[in-house]
């Protein structure tokens, strides 16, 4: 059986150092050792640039150097993405392009790799036709998307690869059922099954392996040592796929549930019935507009620093209140995490020195007061347990 394993390494840029350290010790070091100890093992990964910046700042230089060696050896393939994990479908194209370019710059600077011409990962696997065209225009070759983006009645390709008819990009499709489980357990069952299963495509947060799911018996290490399991980088796999079937994909994410979400495939991040999310996006649009208006501000660098961090998808996700027990998670509700995003969006506007920005500052302060009041009132009334 061939296993294509895509790993998403990410921690928000405004995470405390203790959280970064925990992810390193429980997940990143384990996966790094796994690749180093198994010369034939191949994984493809998105390593978010904001995580790389934090690892460098927090002193994890040796880990970065080990990744550089794995990339040079061909064992680890790295792809493009958005540097600060913005939810791309809901921000202006120019902001999406900034984050894509910033990811490229930091991967080149820190890991010494040029990802253009290879793969691309949409944060939250949030695909839209417009974004696919933007990615194609930047020189990328392929994307990874979730099964939710497939047309409703499409007969599944056993090879898991298609051609995006909208953009011309090659597309590898994540198998959701297997990705929402712990891969070593699934692989063991499939290898023992009498029903042949030649290809397994999983895409998960890298933090699943250790940080979010404990594996005291080292099932992952046992699985990758099996002779009847092969792995391959996604680019190498796509090189073997000829005459891909063109498909018109739907806008969707790796959390889209068409039975529940109706016509809004991104409702986890922007549910029109969620008053807090509506206000958060109003604040985000306000912060973006302020930068457009005062682009020559002498303090623009700090405005940009805060804006990038404030637009991370996490703040909107943690305001959803959705239950993610099916995916090794809990209820997506954490007012402190939401506050992290609020604070950076507000600080972006506060950073502007132009005296004409006073009006924007007052509006932002008032809006943030409203958001915080709603956020904590909902928390105490709905989620708090003594």
Beta strands, then each sheet from edge to edge (+ up, - down):
strand 1: 2-9
strand 2: 43-47
strand 3: 76-78
strand 4: 119-121
strand 5: 142-146
strand 6: 161-164
strand 7: 170-174
strand 8: 199-205
strand 9: 230-231
strand 10: 246-247
sheet 1: 3+ 2+ 1+ 8+
sheet 2: 3+ 2+ 1+ 9+
sheet 3: 4+ 5+ 7+ 6- 10-
end
